[in-house]
Amino acid sequence: MQTVQASGDASSPATEIRSAVGRFVDFAEVVGVKKPGGKGCWCMSYRDSRVSSEERPEFMRQLCDVEPGPGVIAYVDDIPAGWCSIAPRSTYRRLMNARTIPFVDERDAWVAVCFVVRAGYRRRGLMHVLLDGAVEHAAAHGAEVVEGYPVEVGDDERVDVISGYVGTTRLFEAHGFHRAGPTSGRSGGRPRWIMRRELT
């Protein structure tokens, strides 16, 4: 997939976006729970929260074994540093049954549903690179449209890591997405929007 300079000059670390297919270990390095016996999302909250904490790593391992995979990974100097979950909406059980996030039309939009950037790699613009890579990944697998459901922010506002895992309207707008409609969902008390980008 794509390789870019994180801050735009030759001396900055090279950042590359790769599909998670065949890269479960790297996915686990970014998203997985390191503490033995610890519980965590493993990027399963939207996919199928019925899967137990103990079964989630194996569930995601299997998704990483086959195309199109569950998302994309950002590498900084070949070290896994960030993650974006991108897949068809039909593969996210929670979104298919959501009362707060309506369907725009009958197409199975691909959804960039969450972002994770590891500590030590934040404030480098990796979410921007991840979103571009996610769109490229979706397009390569035949997506007609890509959506996200980020939180509303003002021009100078920042959001905390917990609330901002869905991204911000400002982030999506910077990458060619438009506001397709409001949702009744919230993250960290902030309203969320349906952001869309047509690919065909």
C-alpha positions in Angstrom: 0.0 0.0 0.0 1.2 3.6 0.5 4.4 4.9 1.9 4.7 8.5 3.1 7.0 10.7 5.1 5.2 11.4 8.4 6.1 15.0 8.5 6.9 15.6 4.9 10.7 15.8 5.0 13.3 13.2 4.1 14.7 13.0 7.7 11.3 12.1 9.2 10.4 8.4 9.8 8.8 6.6 6.8 5.2 5.6 7.5 3.7 2.8 5.6 0.1 1.5 5.6 -0.4 -2.3 5.1 -3.4 -4.5 5.1 -3.8 -6.6 8.3 -4.0 -9.8 6.2 -1.2 -12.1 7.3 -0.2 -9.6 10.1 -2.2 -10.7 13.2 0.9 -10.4 15.4 1.4 -6.8 14.4 -2.3 -6.1 14.8 -2.1 -7.6 18.3 0.9 -5.4 19.1 -1.2 -2.3 18.5 -4.6 -3.4 19.7 -4.2 -6.5 21.8 -4.1 -6.7 25.6 -0.6 -7.3 26.9 -1.5 -8.1 30.5 -1.9 -11.9 31.0 -5.6 -12.5 31.7 -6.5 -8.9 30.8 -9.7 -8.2 29.0 -10.1 -5.8 26.2 -12.0 -4.9 23.0 -9.6 -6.4 20.5 -11.6 -4.3 18.0 -14.6 -6.6 18.6 -17.1 -4.1 20.1 -18.7 -3.3 16.7 -18.0 -6.6 15.1 -19.7 -8.9 17.6 -19.6 -8.0 21.3 -21.2 -11.4 22.1 -17.7 -13.0 21.6 -16.1 -13.5 24.9 -12.9 -11.8 25.9 -11.0 -15.1 25.8 -12.2 -15.9 22.3 -11.6 -12.5 20.7 -7.9 -12.9 19.8 -8.6 -16.1 17.9 -11.6 -14.5 16.2 -9.4 -11.6 15.0 -6.6 -14.0 14.0 -9.0 -15.8 11.7 -10.1 -12.5 10.1 -6.4 -11.6 9.5 -6.0 -14.9 7.7 -8.3 -14.0 4.8 -9.0 -11.2 2.4 -10.1 -8.5 2.8 -9.0 -8.6 6.4 -10.3 -6.5 9.3 -8.4 -3.3 8.6 -5.1 -1.6 8.0 -1.9 -1.1 10.1 0.4 1.9 10.1 4.1 1.2 10.4 6.7 3.8 11.4 10.2 2.7 10.4 8.7 -0.8 10.1 7.3 -0.8 13.6 3.5 -1.3 14.0 2.3 2.0 15.4 -1.4 2.4 14.5 -4.6 0.7 13.4 -7.8 1.5 11.6 -10.7 -0.9 11.4 -12.1 -0.8 7.9 -14.7 -3.3 6.6 -18.1 -3.5 5.0 -20.9 -2.3 7.4 -22.6 -5.7 7.0 -19.7 -7.3 8.9 -20.3 -5.2 12.0 -23.2 -6.7 13.9 -23.5 -3.7 16.1 -23.8 -1.3 13.2 -26.3 -3.5 11.4 -28.5 -3.4 14.5 -27.8 0.2 15.5 -30.6 2.5 16.5 -28.4 5.5 16.8 -26.6 5.3 13.4 -29.1 5.1 10.5 -28.4 3.7 7.0 -28.0 6.4 4.3 -29.0 4.0 1.4 -29.1 0.4 0.5 -25.4 0.1 -0.5 -23.1 -1.8 1.8 -20.8 1.0 2.7 -17.3 0.2 4.0 -16.9 1.8 7.5 -13.7 3.2 9.1 -15.1 2.5 12.5 -12.2 3.1 14.9 -8.6 4.2 15.1 -5.8 3.2 17.6 -2.4 4.9 17.7 0.1 3.6 20.2 1.6 5.8 22.9 4.8 7.3 21.6 3.4 7.7 18.1 0.6 10.1 18.8 0.5 13.7 17.5 2.4 12.7 14.3 -0.6 12.8 12.0 -1.0 9.0 11.9 -4.8 9.1 11.9 -4.6 11.0 8.7 -2.3 8.5 7.1 -4.5 5.6 8.4 -7.7 7.1 7.0 -6.1 7.5 3.6 -4.8 3.9 3.8 -8.2 2.7 4.9 -9.9 4.4 1.9 -7.3 2.9 -0.5 -7.8 -0.5 1.0 -11.6 -0.3 0.6 -11.3 0.9 -3.0 -9.0 -2.0 -3.8 -11.7 -4.4 -2.6 -14.5 -2.9 -4.7 -16.0 -0.4 -2.2 -18.4 2.1 -3.8 -18.6 4.3 -0.7 -16.8 4.7 2.6 -18.3 6.0 5.8 -17.2 7.0 9.3 -19.1 8.1 12.4 -16.8 10.6 14.1 -17.4 13.1 16.8 -18.2 16.8 16.1 -15.3 19.1 17.0 -14.6 22.8 16.5 -11.6 24.1 14.5 -9.4 24.4 17.6 -10.8 21.7 19.8 -9.0 18.5 20.8 -10.6 15.3 22.0 -9.2 12.8 24.5 -8.0 9.4 23.3 -11.0 7.5 24.7 -13.6 9.7 23.0 -11.6 10.2 19.8 -11.2 6.5 18.8 -14.0 7.1 16.2 -12.1 10.0 14.7 -13.3 13.6 14.3 -15.4 15.4 11.7 -12.4 17.6 11.0 -10.3 14.5 10.2 -12.8 13.1 7.8 -13.5 16.4 6.1 -9.8 16.8 5.5 -9.9 13.6 3.4 -12.8 14.4 1.1 -15.7 13.1 3.3 -18.9 15.1 3.5 -21.6 15.1 6.2 -24.3 12.8 5.0 -26.5 13.2 8.1 -26.6 13.4 11.9 -26.8 10.4 14.2 -28.3 10.2 17.7 -25.0 8.5 18.9 -22.5 10.2 21.1 -18.9 9.6 22.1 -17.5 11.3 25.2 -20.7 13.4 25.3 -20.1 14.7 21.8 -22.5 14.2 18.9 -21.5 11.9 16.0 -22.1 12.4 12.3 -22.3 10.1 9.3 -19.4 11.1 7.1 -19.3 9.8 3.6 -16.9 9.6 0.6 -18.0 8.3 -2.8 -15.4 6.1 -4.5 -17.3 5.5 -7.8 
